[in-house]
Amino acid sequence: MALQLYVDLVSQPCRSVYIFAKKNNIPFELKKISLFGCEQYEEAFGKINMMRKAPAIRDGDFCLAESVAIMLYLAEKFQTADFWYPADLQQRARVNEYLSWQHTALRMHGSKMFWLRLIIPRIMGVEVPQDKMDAALEDLNGSLKLMEEKFIQDKPFIAGQQISLADLVAIVELMQPVGSGLDVFEGRPKLSAWRDRVQMAVGQELFDEAHRDILSAQETMETMDTSKLQVFKPKALRLFM
């Protein structure tokens, strides 16, 4: 049985795993699920990942969740190029440093802007107070500043001269607020130049394919059936409001 990859490309972690697998020619069977359609709560998916989150993989009888864990598993199993997760102690430490930081910084703040700008007002019908939006933008700007000054600095990529898992995880998170109409690269030449290098390293065609759904999210939301999304409303309001 071929490795099965369960993803929804609206999700940032799903995009990182998808890009990594495709870029490294890892053979897999694509299993698309709709998170906004609540397909993660179906019985069949629960057998793949009882945490009800994507991405997830099934490799024979072995199932694995969490995007970073999945990419590390794929890197080791398929012996991908060293630069993705360098053997060099200090370069690997830089990758690990970013991956450890991003969960409660860039990921959290970029996701929050996506929900506050798009999902909560336009799908759930709840007006977001301006002070909440301003505070969220301030948090995101703080993470973007650290991204430039701490993690990129004057290097081509986060770990040095070549792309790594850190860059891949970072770029998909930065594209999430872009999908809500907020261009986080505007006025940030260093961040923009890094983005261009990441796109070139990944390949423009693959990058565009992986981000097609998130970049059309505003148009998609206009026509989608939003009734199932109401199940997320209490949790979303607790988390983001």
Secondary structure by P-SEA (a helix, b strand, c coil): ccbbbbbccccaaaaaaaaaaaaaccbbbbbbbbccccccccaaaaaacccccccbbbccccccccaaaaaaaaaaaaccccccccccaaaaaaaaaaaacccccaaaaaaaaaaaaccccccccccccaaaaaaaaaaaaaaaaaaaccccccccccccccccaaaaaaaaaaacccccccccccccaaaaaaaaaaaaaacaaaaaaaaccccaaaaaaacccccccccaaaaaaaccc
